[in-house]
């Protein structure tokens, strides 16, 4: 019942909150916060009780369990949802469409909890689809042209991913005979399961935002409300990463093809997000592109789990990196919401000096940004260091691709620092101090940033907490926890982050300040290439045209063949009337020749007479009175026959 309530409590609360919100906004927010907090308490209980047994909910046949990475991320999901719910009253103050947002907010929470607590892939798929469709309402919330366009892209990618994911489940079940997560490893055969798992990767990749399925992410995050953007980036993308990590740990870790695919996609995704972020000037767009880049780091870590003979470093680094990114992105997107609530703009050129005199928000932003950049003594550093260490081990074993992957990893980490400096310097160290309006933001909204800002350095400072998180996240996978004496802050590990920081400072000074900053303003540089507009849309329009043409050809083909046969083999045969007309014409012509007449009139007369007789006879024979007359005549004949007999 704990598992069932954890998933369905918020789903049941969604319509109640919507109905209450029509009458009292305050009561609606209280109910929302209470539902999120109760979900948090329920998600923690199985971890405290150390109960990971699967439980059936017989009404729908859904199979739920706790423990492992799913249980850990269930707790994190409920925590971030609670903090986003605390921030929502200030952000949506005075807006009439808030009940609609709250309805889908709670519905998405329940579906996301179902994804992480699913004990089999069918249950995961059902909640995954509900999560995708419910979160579309977040993107479309403002109903602007840009928001609706972003929703269209997001919905298209989500539906396509869901269909391919379902096909992957069919293929997987036909090969293994089971979809229960705990039973997959025993039934795994990486050679025969590659097509099925590639379909599953496509489905999970649409939500994670991996290249080339990332086109929705930079469009959707800036259009969604800030609390929704925080959850889209911090949690919903991790549902896709969770699926990819699950496939690697349970099924495909021994497949080198699978690992190479993940590694190449991870490297491309890192740069696909980081490079455009250098040129963007809208705060939430930079953070959205940053999320795309960080997903590349996570997928690189997942690839290294498969490559390593001892995957402890890569696996635990990936788990810590996912958690650190979730916490950091909640801070940064809620910070963007705080900026919008007070300044009513997200353009960096209009926000110079906004952060001066706001020490609490300053500290919170620094906590999220420093962790995202991989600064020592923050959670992001732990995950990044472990993944880099796993790559370095493969570099020593040989392979040009791993050398490239290491430098792409360090270079993309440097770009992360560069675009975060692009945000930080104008807001807190440029321009004049803005009038202090901290009270306008509200203490509760500001306090929503604090827990994550505290957790990010706390996890890194306390090694026992780090090992506990890693052990919970990798429960039942057979991967041993980090050794107690692992040196996170060795000279070798610090040198890697030092190289990234040197690259980041150089890019910030040389490119951002040197080329993009002129006369006190950042230049806005539009991306030269849009994958969606230059490739996807033309491709599918061309495919649509080809399919329509093929359909027309297939539909018209029977008619064309019939016409061809009528002209050749199936030539028309004269009807009896036409044969009679030729006979009468010949009779008339012979009669005229016998009489010596020049004008051929007898044939026309005979044909007209025949036609008239035929028409009259037809009318008589089809008349109801004639039918009665024939009936009566028949009855009379029968009576006469009986009498005579």
MOVEN-V377107 format. One line per field, one symbol per residue. ss: DSSP state (@ for helix, = for strand, . for the rest). psi: psi as a letter, one per 40 degrees, with the letter a starting at -180 (. if undefined). A space follows every 10 residues. Layout:
BEGIN
ss: ???
psi: ???
END
This chain:
BEGIN
ss: .@@@@@@@@@ @@@@@@@@@@ @...@@@@@@ @@@@@@@@@@ @@@@@@@@@. ....===... .===...@@@ @@@@@@@@@@ @@@@@@@@@@ @......@@@ @@@@@@@@@@ @@@@@@@=.= @@@@@@@@@@ @@@@@@@@@. ....@@@@@@ @@@@@@@@@@ @@@@@@@@@@ @@@@@@...= @@@@...... ...@@@@@@@ @@@@@@@@.. ......@@@@ @@@..@@@@@ @@@@@@@@@@ @@@@@@@@@@ @@...@@@@@ @@@@@@@@@@ @@@@@@@@@. .=@@@@@@@@ @@@@@@@@@@ @@@@@@@... .@@@@@@@@@ @@@@@@@@@@ @@@@@@@@@@ @@@...=@@@ ........@@ @@@@@@@@@@ @@@.....@@ @@@@@@@@@@ @@@@@@@..@ @@@@@@@@@@ @@@@@@@@@@ @@@@@@@@@. .......@@@ @.@@@@@..@ @@@@@@@@@@ @.@@@@@@@@ @@@....... .......... @@@@@@@@@@ @@@@@@@@@@ @@@@@@==.. ==........ @@@@@@@@@@ @@@@@@@@@@ @@@@@@@@@@ @@@@@@@... .....@@@@@ @@@@@@@@@@ @@@@@..... .@@@@@@@@@ @@@@@@@@@@ @..@@@@@@@ @@@@@@@@@@ @@@@.
psi: dddddddedd ddeddddddd dddhdddddd dddddddddd ddddddddef heiihigdde fhhiiaiadd dddddddddd dddddddddd dehehdeddd dddddddddd ddddddehei dddddddddd ddddedddde defidddddd dddddddddd dddddddddd ddddddeieh ddedddeihd deeddddddd ddddddddfi hffedddedd dddiiddddd dddddddedd dddddddddd dedehddddd dddddddddd ddddddddei ehdddddddd dddddddddd dddddddidg eddddddddd dddddddddd dddddddddd ddefiehdde ehedehegdd dddddddddd ddefhifidd dddddddddd ddddddeihd dddddddddd dddddddddd dddddddeei aihihhfddd didddddddd dddddddddd dhdddddddd dddfheeehi iiidehgdfi dddddddddd dddddddddd dddddehhfe ihhhhihehh dddddddddd dddddddddd dddddedddd ddddddecdg ihhhiddddd dddddddddd ddddefhdhg dddddddddd dddddddddd deiddddddd dddddddddd dddd.
END
